[in-house]
């Protein structure tokens, strides 16, 4: 894996609000390319959905949707890797890095992708059920609130999972544990990500089908960049920097100290990091 130039510890740090927009517009055309590449993996599901609407559900429709479901995780991990580098102000070879990380993270990302999709569907069904039941039984508001809180926490966890998948060599249970911790300690930035992504999603739904063009061209990479940009600082602070300090070489270059390299870290499993 190619190593980026790194970021100097002595480099002046900009306000993250302004840094986000600077990076976003600097990489805008690359993000369009990335979005178009990402959308390719959802073509089977789109074709399956169209066939279902035209001729009804059949085995082929189901198979096409399942293909996209399996590819969703690795494609998201690959896109996250590129966007993580953009968030770190590092270079990424868009197509080469996307392909390499799609392949290297395929097993873990596909498992998590299917798992997260199933969990989200089940939670959505539970919320819908409790919401309907609460109309006749006020006590059902208790499980409704619990289901909604669990849903939001899992969403927050999802903000961190793919960045950890492309950054660390560790098992999914340990990542889920860390993601839960980040979901709790990063409430404010998590809420910001949720509001921005939620706002974009609502706008896309309200203006459908016109908004379909934005989904294909830029919307998905934009939402992923918002999430990755907000999630990475906590991962860096609580996982990357402690690990690098523990394994810091005795001699460093006097001219430039790299905060982070592109090599995947192998944290201690017993620490859950």
C-alpha positions in Angstrom: 0.0 0.0 0.0 1.4 3.4 -1.0 2.4 5.7 1.7 1.2 9.3 1.6 3.4 12.3 2.4 1.9 12.8 5.8 0.9 15.9 7.7 3.4 17.9 9.7 2.6 18.2 13.4 3.8 21.8 13.2 1.4 22.7 10.3 -1.2 25.3 11.4 -4.6 23.8 12.0 -7.6 25.4 10.4 -11.1 25.6 11.9 -12.7 22.3 11.0 -15.9 24.0 9.7 -13.9 26.0 7.1 -11.5 23.1 6.5 -14.5 20.9 5.5 -15.6 23.2 2.8 -12.1 23.9 1.6 -11.5 20.1 1.2 -14.9 19.5 -0.3 -14.6 22.0 -3.1 -10.9 21.2 -3.6 -11.9 17.5 -4.2 -15.3 18.2 -5.8 -14.6 16.8 -9.2 -12.9 13.8 -7.7 -15.9 13.2 -5.5 -18.2 13.2 -8.5 -15.9 10.5 -10.1 -16.1 8.6 -6.8 -19.9 8.9 -6.6 -20.3 7.6 -10.2 -18.0 4.7 -9.4 -19.9 3.9 -6.2 -23.3 4.0 -7.9 -22.2 1.2 -10.3 -22.4 -1.3 -7.5 -26.1 -0.5 -7.1 -27.1 -1.1 -10.7 -28.0 -4.7 -10.1 -30.5 -3.6 -7.3 -31.9 -0.9 -9.5 -32.4 -3.3 -12.4 -34.0 -5.8 -10.0 -36.4 -3.1 -8.6 -37.4 -2.1 -12.1 -38.1 -5.7 -13.1 -40.2 -6.1 -9.9 -42.2 -3.0 -10.7 -42.8 -4.0 -14.3 -43.3 -7.8 -14.0 -43.6 -8.6 -10.3 -41.2 -10.2 -7.9 -39.3 -13.3 -9.1 -36.0 -15.1 -8.3 -34.0 -13.0 -10.7 -35.2 -9.8 -9.0 -34.2 -11.1 -5.6 -30.8 -12.3 -6.8 -30.0 -8.9 -8.3 -30.9 -7.1 -5.1 -28.8 -9.6 -3.1 -25.8 -9.0 -5.4 -25.9 -5.3 -4.6 -26.4 -6.0 -0.9 -23.2 -8.0 -0.8 -21.3 -5.5 -2.8 -22.6 -2.5 -0.8 -20.2 -3.1 2.1 -16.9 -3.4 0.2 -17.9 -0.5 -2.1 -18.6 1.7 0.9 -15.3 0.7 2.5 -13.4 1.5 -0.7 -15.1 4.9 -1.0 -14.5 5.6 2.7 -10.8 4.9 2.3 -10.5 7.5 -0.4 -12.6 10.0 1.5 -10.6 9.3 4.7 -7.5 10.3 2.9 -9.1 13.5 1.6 -10.2 14.3 5.2 -6.6 13.8 6.3 -5.5 16.1 3.5 -3.6 13.3 1.8 -3.5 12.1 -1.7 -5.5 9.1 -2.9 -5.2 7.3 -6.3 -9.0 7.2 -6.8 -9.5 4.2 -9.0 -6.4 2.2 -7.9 -7.1 2.7 -4.1 -10.8 2.1 -4.6 -10.0 -1.2 -6.3 -7.3 -2.3 -3.9 -9.5 -1.6 -0.8 -12.6 -3.1 -2.4 -10.6 -6.4 -2.7 -8.6 -6.2 0.5 -11.7 -5.5 2.7 -14.2 -7.5 0.8 -14.9 -10.2 3.3 -15.1 -8.1 6.4 -17.0 -5.2 4.7 -19.5 -7.5 3.0 -20.3 -9.2 6.3 -20.8 -5.9 8.1 -22.7 -4.4 5.1 -25.2 -7.3 5.2 -25.4 -7.2 9.0 -26.0 -3.5 9.2 -28.6 -3.6 6.4 -30.5 -6.4 8.2 -30.3 -4.5 11.6 -31.5 -1.3 10.0 -34.5 -3.0 8.4 -35.4 -4.9 11.6 -35.2 -1.7 13.6 -37.3 0.3 11.1 -40.0 -2.4 11.2 -39.9 -2.4 15.0 -40.3 1.4 15.1 -43.1 1.3 12.6 -44.9 -1.5 14.6 -44.5 0.3 18.0 -45.6 3.6 16.5 -48.8 2.0 15.2 -49.4 0.2 18.5 -48.9 3.4 20.6 -52.0 5.0 19.1 -54.1 2.5 21.0 -51.9 1.8 23.9 -49.9 4.6 25.5 -47.6 2.0 27.2 -46.2 1.2 23.8 -44.4 4.5 23.8 -41.8 3.0 26.1 -40.6 0.3 23.6 -41.0 2.9 20.8 -38.6 5.3 22.5 -36.2 2.4 23.3 -36.3 1.3 19.6 -35.8 4.8 18.3 -32.8 5.4 20.7 -31.3 2.1 19.7 -31.8 3.0 16.0 -30.0 6.3 16.4 -27.1 4.7 18.4 -26.6 2.1 15.7 -26.6 4.9 13.1 -23.9 6.7 15.1 -21.9 3.4 15.3 -22.2 3.0 11.5 -20.5 6.4 11.1 -17.3 4.9 12.4 -17.3 1.3 11.3 -16.1 1.7 7.7 -13.3 4.0 8.6 -12.1 1.5 11.2 -12.5 -1.4 8.6 -10.1 0.4 6.2 -7.7 1.6 8.8 -7.2 -1.3 11.3 -6.6 -5.1 11.2 -9.0 -6.2 13.9 -12.1 -8.3 14.3 -15.6 -7.0 13.8 -16.7 -7.5 17.5 -13.8 -5.2 18.6 -14.8 -2.6 16.0 -18.4 -2.7 17.1 -17.3 -2.2 20.7 -15.2 0.8 19.7 -18.0 2.2 17.5 -20.4 2.0 20.4 -18.0 4.0 22.5 -17.5 6.6 19.8 -21.3 6.8 19.3 -21.5 7.9 23.0 -18.5 10.1 23.4 -19.0 11.9 20.0 -22.6 12.8 20.5 -22.3 16.4 19.1 -20.4 15.6 15.9 -22.5 12.6 15.4 -25.7 14.7 15.6 -24.1 17.1 13.1 -23.5 14.3 10.7 -27.0 12.9 11.3 -28.6 16.3 10.7 -26.7 17.0 7.5 -27.1 13.5 6.1 -30.7 13.4 7.2 -31.4 16.8 5.6 -29.9 15.8 2.3 -31.9 12.5 2.4 -35.1 14.4 3.1 -34.4 16.8 0.2 -33.7 13.9 -2.2 -37.0 12.2 -1.2 -39.0 15.4 -1.5 -37.6 16.3 -5.0 -37.7 12.8 -6.4 -37.4 11.9 -9.3 -35.5 15.1 -10.2 -33.1 14.5 -7.3 -32.1 11.1 -8.8 -29.5 13.0 -10.9 -27.9 14.3 -7.7 -27.9 10.8 -6.2 -26.0 9.4 -9.2 -23.6 12.4 -9.5 -22.6 13.7 -6.0 -25.1 13.1 -3.2 -23.7 9.8 -1.9 -20.0 10.8 -1.8 -21.0 14.1 -0.2 -22.9 12.3 2.7 -20.1 9.8 3.1 -17.5 12.6 3.3 -19.5 14.5 5.9 -19.6 11.3 8.0 -16.0 10.4 7.5 -14.7 14.0 8.1 -16.6 14.1 11.4 -15.8 10.6 12.6 -12.0 10.5 11.8 -10.8 12.9 14.6 -12.1 10.6 17.3 -10.6 7.5 15.7 -7.3 9.4 15.4 -7.4 10.7 18.9 -8.4 7.5 20.8 -6.9 4.8 18.5 -4.3 5.9 16.0 -2.3 8.4 18.1 -2.1 6.2 21.2 -1.0 3.2 19.0 1.7 5.3 17.2 3.0 6.7 20.5 3.3 3.2 21.9 5.2 2.1 18.7 7.0 5.3 18.1 10.5 4.8 16.6 13.4 6.2 18.6 14.8 8.3 15.8 12.7 10.7 13.7 13.4 13.0 10.8 14.1 16.5 12.1 12.5 18.1 9.0 9.1 16.4 9.0 7.2 14.2 11.4 4.3 12.2 9.9 1.2 12.0 12.0 -0.2 8.9 10.2 0.9 6.6 7.4 -1.2 4.7 4.9 -0.1 1.3 6.4 -3.0 -0.4 8.2 -2.4 -0.5 11.9 -2.7 -3.6 14.0 -4.0 -2.5 17.5 -3.9 -4.8 20.5 -7.0 -7.0 20.4 -7.1 -7.3 24.1 -7.6 -3.6 24.4 -10.5 -3.7 21.9 -8.6 -1.3 19.7 
